[in-house]
Amino acid sequence: MRRPRGTSNWAFTRGLRAARTFWRSHPHLDVPRTYKCTADGYPLDLGRWIRERRRNPAQLNREELDALQALDMRWA
């Protein structure tokens, strides 16, 4: 992914980094609903972040979709 610009892009990048860290430990993105972590020094509710991305993938751009697909994101 290219360097993020804007607040929402930085937030997505933080979530993606946290998802990648989770995926390295558990080779899937079935993150428990209450799973919380820290990403780039910020607290993140990763379970909620993943749920929101799954719920509305139409809000993601192609680059964001591809990044999540690379981690084998399941959309349903």
ChimeraX attribute file (.defattr): number of C-alpha atoms within 10 A of each C-alpha:
attribute: neighborCount
match mode: 1-to-1
recipient: residues
	/A:1	8
	/A:2	6
	/A:3	7
	/A:4	12
	/A:5	8
	/A:6	7
	/A:7	9
	/A:8	10
	/A:9	13
	/A:10	13
	/A:11	16
	/A:12	16
	/A:13	20
	/A:14	20
	/A:15	21
	/A:16	20
	/A:17	14
	/A:18	21
	/A:19	23
	/A:20	19
	/A:21	14
	/A:22	18
	/A:23	17
	/A:24	12
	/A:25	8
	/A:26	11
	/A:27	12
	/A:28	15
	/A:29	18
	/A:30	14
	/A:31	18
	/A:32	12
	/A:33	13
	/A:34	10
	/A:35	13
	/A:36	16
	/A:37	17
	/A:38	13
	/A:39	19
	/A:40	11
	/A:41	8
	/A:42	9
	/A:43	11
	/A:44	18
	/A:45	16
	/A:46	24
	/A:47	18
	/A:48	16
	/A:49	20
	/A:50	21
	/A:51	15
	/A:52	11
	/A:53	18
	/A:54	14
	/A:55	11
	/A:56	10
	/A:57	13
	/A:58	10
	/A:59	10
	/A:60	12
	/A:61	9
	/A:62	11
	/A:63	11
	/A:64	18
	/A:65	15
	/A:66	14
	/A:67	15
	/A:68	19
	/A:69	12
	/A:70	10
	/A:71	16
	/A:72	13
	/A:73	19
	/A:74	11
	/A:75	13
	/A:76	5
